[in-house]
């Protein structure tokens, strides 16, 4: 976690968020290898509504979020909602959270809500929300070519109601607000993944419990997710995380075909590594 990026986000929240004032900001340092925790703790030590805690071990996205959520439950017992926000998110000026929370409160079946996700400033239907993978979807998602041509998890259009909400299956993990009692009911984030697939697993749990999720098309947020130039080893490492998460998801949540999909993901994994190598070399030659 970049301490500079996190400080920038908190300043943005103070400057841009309006309407809803009774909130606290919890910064969870997930065992950063640098001095981020010390920098953040010192920077916000005199802020009454900003709290900085540290997880002693980096156990991934899901466990890191649960660590923070359980801290909130223990120390702020009247808290009704939890917003998950990545450090590289930014809100537009006069973003009124009251409007989002009123819509969340107004529907007992609505568990979580987000604004329209603009990835690096682009309005891309593929990143606003998506469908829970089922059947052999993960086999198509596993390769760059088939992910673009045979992907059945993308929404081709969104049906927007009069209240500006569009009900969807999976919300982007970069920013969403969820009812804390519902999150508790479905067992928080599934901690059996380290990185990737957390949003789809949470969506699956919510759907099975009879809840819905929605995007508010009246409000937008920026996700400045600029990919750094990763080495081949880093790409392979993250590919391994993604494989493990997809395998777990299929075995645990994609009944009855999940075991077969998981096996095929392992079998095709060498081809995925070859694809990563070819794409990386092609980009180097192109540049």
C-alpha positions as CSV (number, residue, x, y, z in Angstrom):
1,X,0.0,0.0,0.0
2,X,1.4,3.4,-1.0
3,X,1.1,5.8,1.9
4,X,1.1,8.8,-0.5
5,X,-1.8,7.3,-2.4
6,X,-3.7,6.6,0.7
7,X,-3.2,10.2,2.1
8,X,-4.4,11.5,-1.3
9,X,-7.5,9.4,-1.1
10,X,-8.4,10.6,2.4
11,X,-8.0,14.2,1.4
12,X,-10.2,13.5,-1.6
13,X,-12.9,12.0,0.7
14,X,-12.8,15.0,3.0
15,X,-13.0,17.4,0.1
16,X,-15.6,15.6,-2.1
17,X,-17.9,13.5,0.0
18,X,-21.0,15.5,1.1
19,X,-24.4,14.8,2.6
20,X,-23.4,12.0,5.0
21,X,-21.1,13.3,7.7
22,X,-21.3,10.6,10.4
23,X,-18.5,8.4,9.1
24,X,-15.1,7.2,10.2
25,X,-12.2,6.2,8.0
26,X,-10.3,3.0,8.9
27,X,-7.0,2.5,7.1
28,X,-5.9,-1.1,7.2
29,X,-2.2,-1.6,6.5
30,X,-2.0,-5.2,5.3
31,X,1.6,-5.7,6.5
32,X,3.3,-3.4,4.0
33,X,7.0,-4.2,3.5
34,X,7.9,-0.5,3.7
35,X,7.2,2.2,6.4
36,X,3.7,2.9,5.2
37,X,2.1,2.1,8.5
38,X,4.4,4.4,10.5
39,X,3.9,7.2,7.9
40,X,0.1,6.9,8.0
41,X,-0.2,6.6,11.8
42,X,1.9,9.7,12.3
43,X,0.1,11.7,9.6
44,X,-3.4,11.0,10.9
45,X,-2.6,10.8,14.7
46,X,-4.6,14.0,15.3
47,X,-7.6,13.2,13.2
48,X,-10.6,12.3,15.3
49,X,-12.3,10.2,12.6
50,X,-9.4,8.5,10.9
51,X,-8.0,5.3,12.4
52,X,-4.9,3.4,11.2
53,X,-4.4,-0.3,12.1
54,X,-1.9,-2.9,11.0
55,X,-2.3,-6.5,10.2
56,X,0.9,-8.3,11.3
57,X,0.9,-10.6,8.2
58,X,-0.2,-10.0,4.6
59,X,-2.9,-12.7,4.2
60,X,-4.5,-11.3,1.1
61,X,-7.5,-9.1,0.1
62,X,-10.3,-11.1,1.8
63,X,-8.5,-11.6,5.2
64,X,-7.3,-8.0,5.2
65,X,-10.8,-6.7,4.7
66,X,-12.2,-9.0,7.3
67,X,-9.5,-7.8,9.7
68,X,-10.7,-4.3,9.3
69,X,-14.4,-5.1,9.4
70,X,-14.1,-7.0,12.6
71,X,-12.2,-4.1,14.1
72,X,-15.1,-1.9,13.2
73,X,-17.6,-4.3,14.7
74,X,-15.7,-4.4,18.0
75,X,-15.0,-0.6,18.3
76,X,-18.0,1.0,16.6
77,X,-21.0,-1.1,17.5
78,X,-23.5,1.3,16.0
79,X,-22.0,1.1,12.5
80,X,-24.6,0.0,9.9
81,X,-22.6,0.1,6.7
82,X,-19.0,-0.6,5.6
83,X,-17.5,0.9,2.5
84,X,-14.6,-0.9,0.8
85,X,-12.4,1.6,-1.0
86,X,-9.1,1.0,-2.8
87,X,-6.3,3.6,-2.3
88,X,-6.3,4.4,-6.0
89,X,-9.9,5.5,-6.0
90,X,-11.0,9.1,-6.3
91,X,-14.5,10.7,-5.9
92,X,-15.8,13.6,-7.8
93,X,-16.6,16.9,-6.0
94,X,-20.0,17.0,-4.3
95,X,-20.4,13.2,-4.3
96,X,-23.5,12.8,-2.0
97,X,-23.3,9.6,-0.1
98,X,-26.7,10.2,1.4
99,X,-28.3,9.5,-1.9
100,X,-26.6,6.1,-2.1
101,X,-27.4,5.2,1.4
102,X,-31.0,6.2,1.2
103,X,-31.4,3.8,-1.8
104,X,-29.6,1.1,0.1
105,X,-31.8,1.6,3.1
106,X,-35.0,1.7,1.0
107,X,-34.8,-1.9,-0.2
108,X,-34.4,-4.7,2.4
109,X,-33.2,-7.1,-0.3
110,X,-30.5,-4.7,-1.5
111,X,-27.3,-5.7,0.3
112,X,-24.6,-3.6,-1.5
113,X,-24.4,-0.7,-3.8
114,X,-21.7,1.1,-5.8
115,X,-21.4,4.1,-8.2
116,X,-20.4,3.9,-11.9
117,X,-16.9,2.6,-12.1
118,X,-14.7,4.7,-14.5
119,X,-11.4,2.7,-14.9
120,X,-8.7,5.2,-15.6
121,X,-11.4,7.7,-16.7
122,X,-13.0,5.4,-19.3
123,X,-16.7,4.5,-19.4
124,X,-16.3,0.7,-20.1
125,X,-19.4,-1.5,-19.7
126,X,-17.1,-4.4,-18.9
127,X,-15.7,-2.8,-15.7
128,X,-18.9,-1.3,-14.2
129,X,-20.3,-4.7,-13.1
130,X,-20.4,-8.3,-14.4
131,X,-22.1,-11.6,-14.0
132,X,-21.2,-14.5,-11.7
133,X,-19.2,-17.1,-13.7
134,X,-21.0,-20.4,-14.1
135,X,-20.6,-23.6,-16.1
136,X,-17.4,-23.5,-18.1
137,X,-17.1,-19.6,-18.0
138,X,-13.7,-19.7,-16.3
139,X,-12.2,-21.7,-19.1
140,X,-13.1,-18.9,-21.5
141,X,-11.8,-16.3,-19.0
142,X,-8.5,-18.1,-18.7
143,X,-7.1,-16.9,-22.0
144,X,-6.9,-13.4,-23.4
145,X,-8.3,-14.3,-26.8
146,X,-11.3,-16.4,-25.5
147,X,-11.9,-13.8,-22.7
148,X,-12.5,-11.2,-25.4
149,X,-14.6,-13.3,-27.8
150,X,-16.4,-15.9,-25.7
151,X,-16.9,-14.1,-22.4
152,X,-20.4,-14.6,-21.1
153,X,-19.9,-12.7,-17.8
154,X,-20.0,-9.2,-19.4
155,X,-23.2,-7.1,-19.5
156,X,-23.9,-5.9,-23.0
157,X,-26.4,-3.4,-21.5
158,X,-27.7,-2.2,-18.2
159,X,-31.4,-1.8,-17.4
160,X,-31.6,1.4,-15.4
161,X,-34.7,2.0,-13.2
162,X,-36.4,5.3,-12.4
163,X,-34.3,5.7,-9.2
164,X,-31.1,5.4,-11.4
165,X,-30.3,1.9,-10.0
166,X,-29.4,-1.1,-12.2
167,X,-29.5,-4.4,-10.4
168,X,-26.4,-6.6,-11.2
169,X,-24.7,-9.6,-9.9
170,X,-21.0,-8.7,-9.2
171,X,-19.8,-5.2,-8.1
172,X,-16.2,-4.1,-8.6
173,X,-14.1,-4.5,-5.4
174,X,-12.5,-1.1,-5.8
175,X,-15.4,0.7,-4.2
176,X,-18.8,-0.5,-2.8
177,X,-20.9,0.0,0.3
178,X,-22.5,-3.0,2.0
179,X,-24.9,-3.4,5.0
180,X,-22.8,-4.7,7.9
181,X,-25.5,-7.0,9.2
182,X,-25.9,-8.7,5.8
183,X,-22.1,-9.1,5.5
184,X,-22.1,-10.8,8.9
185,X,-25.0,-13.0,7.9
186,X,-23.2,-14.4,4.8
187,X,-20.0,-15.0,6.7
188,X,-17.9,-11.9,5.6
189,X,-15.4,-12.3,2.8
190,X,-14.4,-15.9,2.1
191,X,-10.8,-16.2,3.3
192,X,-9.8,-19.1,1.2
193,X,-8.4,-16.9,-1.6
194,X,-5.3,-14.7,-1.4
195,X,-6.0,-12.5,-4.4
196,X,-8.7,-12.3,-7.1
197,X,-12.3,-13.6,-7.3
198,X,-13.3,-12.1,-4.0
199,X,-16.1,-10.0,-5.6
200,X,-17.7,-13.0,-7.4
201,X,-17.5,-15.1,-4.3
202,X,-19.2,-12.4,-2.2
203,X,-21.8,-12.0,-4.9
204,X,-22.5,-15.7,-5.0
205,X,-23.0,-15.8,-1.2
206,X,-25.3,-12.8,-1.3
207,X,-27.4,-14.3,-4.2
208,X,-27.7,-17.6,-2.4
209,X,-28.9,-15.8,0.7
210,X,-31.6,-14.0,-1.4
211,X,-29.9,-10.5,-1.6
212,X,-29.2,-8.2,-4.5
213,X,-26.6,-5.7,-5.5
214,X,-26.9,-2.6,-7.6
215,X,-25.0,0.2,-9.4
216,X,-26.2,3.8,-9.0
217,X,-26.0,5.4,-12.4
218,X,-26.5,8.8,-10.9
219,X,-23.0,8.8,-9.3
220,X,-19.5,8.1,-10.6
221,X,-16.1,7.4,-9.2
222,X,-12.6,7.1,-10.7
223,X,-10.4,4.1,-10.3
224,X,-6.9,5.2,-11.3
225,X,-5.5,1.7,-11.8
226,X,-2.5,2.2,-13.9
227,X,-0.7,-1.1,-14.4
228,X,3.0,-1.0,-13.6
229,X,5.5,-2.7,-15.8
230,X,5.6,-6.1,-14.3
231,X,8.4,-8.6,-14.9
232,X,7.7,-12.1,-16.3
233,X,8.2,-13.5,-12.8
234,X,5.6,-11.1,-11.3
235,X,3.1,-11.9,-14.0
236,X,3.6,-15.6,-13.4
237,X,3.2,-15.1,-9.7
238,X,-0.1,-13.2,-10.1
239,X,-1.2,-15.8,-12.7
240,X,-0.7,-18.4,-10.0
241,X,-2.9,-16.4,-7.5
242,X,-5.6,-16.2,-10.1
243,X,-5.5,-19.9,-10.9
244,X,-5.7,-20.8,-7.3
245,X,-8.7,-18.5,-6.7
246,X,-10.5,-19.7,-9.8
247,X,-9.9,-23.3,-8.9
248,X,-11.2,-22.7,-5.3
249,X,-14.3,-20.8,-6.6
250,X,-15.2,-23.6,-9.0
251,X,-14.8,-26.4,-6.4
252,X,-16.7,-24.5,-3.7
253,X,-19.3,-22.5,-5.6
254,X,-19.7,-23.8,-9.1
255,X,-21.9,-26.9,-8.6
256,X,-22.1,-29.5,-10.1
257,X,-19.5,-28.9,-12.9
258,X,-16.9,-27.1,-10.8
259,X,-14.5,-30.0,-10.2
260,X,-14.2,-30.6,-13.9
261,X,-13.6,-26.9,-14.6
262,X,-10.9,-26.8,-11.8
263,X,-9.2,-29.8,-13.3
264,X,-9.2,-28.3,-16.8
265,X,-7.8,-25.0,-15.5
266,X,-4.8,-26.9,-14.1
267,X,-4.4,-28.9,-17.3
268,X,-4.5,-25.7,-19.5
269,X,-2.3,-23.7,-17.1
270,X,1.0,-24.3,-19.1
271,X,-0.8,-22.9,-22.1
272,X,-1.8,-19.8,-20.1
273,X,1.9,-19.3,-19.0
274,X,2.9,-19.7,-22.7
275,X,0.4,-17.0,-23.6
276,X,1.7,-14.7,-21.0
277,X,5.2,-15.1,-22.4
278,X,4.2,-14.6,-26.0
279,X,2.2,-11.4,-25.1
280,X,5.0,-10.0,-23.0
281,X,7.6,-10.6,-25.8
282,X,5.3,-9.2,-28.4
283,X,4.9,-6.0,-26.4
284,X,8.6,-5.7,-26.0
285,X,9.2,-6.1,-29.7
286,X,6.4,-3.6,-30.5
287,X,7.9,-1.0,-28.2
